Amino acid sequence: QVQLVESGGGLVQAGGSLRLSCTTSGNSFSIRAMGWYRQAPGKRRALVAALASGGGTNYADSVKGRFTISRDNAKNTVYLQMNSLKPEDTAVYYCYVEMSGSPWPYWGQGTQVTVAS
């Protein structure tokens, strides 16, 4: 069973920064992609950023230019650097990993990000 452990959420003022981390127990050679979704109260879970094993990235339009996804392969860890945070970024952020041979992604437990205006 692949596990993901997230950290880095919290409360920050608008305009501030946070960095989320997510470490997976999965075999790094089997990782096809890692990334982050978020879910705000009353809304559906939506993609924030994704990083493919080949290095390609995909960002939600609302975070382009403010958020950066990166990965430390040696640590099996993906990061989400969030700058210029806005109150509308408030949500529970979920890390996921897509593994070769698995038809579904694995999810972290979620970490709360709250941006105060």
WOCORZI-V174126 format. One record per residue. RES is the residue in three letters. OMEGA is omega as a letter, one per 20 degrees, with the letter a starting at -180 (* if undefined). Layout:
((RES OMEGA) (RES OMEGA))
This chain:
((GLN r) (VAL r) (GLN r) (LEU r) (VAL a) (GLU r) (SER r) (GLY r) (GLY r) (GLY a) (LEU a) (VAL r) (GLN r) (ALA a) (GLY a) (GLY a) (SER r) (LEU r) (ARG r) (LEU r) (SER r) (CYS a) (THR a) (THR r) (SER a) (GLY r) (ASN a) (SER a) (PHE a) (SER a) (ILE r) (ARG r) (ALA r) (MET r) (GLY a) (TRP r) (TYR r) (ARG r) (GLN r) (ALA r) (PRO r) (GLY a) (LYS r) (ARG r) (ARG a) (ALA r) (LEU r) (VAL a) (ALA r) (ALA a) (LEU r) (ALA a) (SER r) (GLY r) (GLY r) (GLY a) (THR r) (ASN a) (TYR r) (ALA a) (ASP a) (SER a) (VAL a) (LYS a) (GLY r) (ARG a) (PHE r) (THR r) (ILE r) (SER a) (ARG r) (ASP a) (ASN a) (ALA a) (LYS a) (ASN a) (THR r) (VAL a) (TYR r) (LEU r) (GLN a) (MET r) (ASN r) (SER a) (LEU a) (LYS r) (PRO r) (GLU r) (ASP r) (THR a) (ALA r) (VAL a) (TYR a) (TYR r) (CYS r) (TYR r) (VAL r) (GLU a) (MET r) (SER r) (GLY r) (SER a) (PRO a) (TRP r) (PRO r) (TYR a) (TRP r) (GLY a) (GLN a) (GLY r) (THR a) (GLN r) (VAL r) (THR a) (VAL a) (ALA a) (SER *))
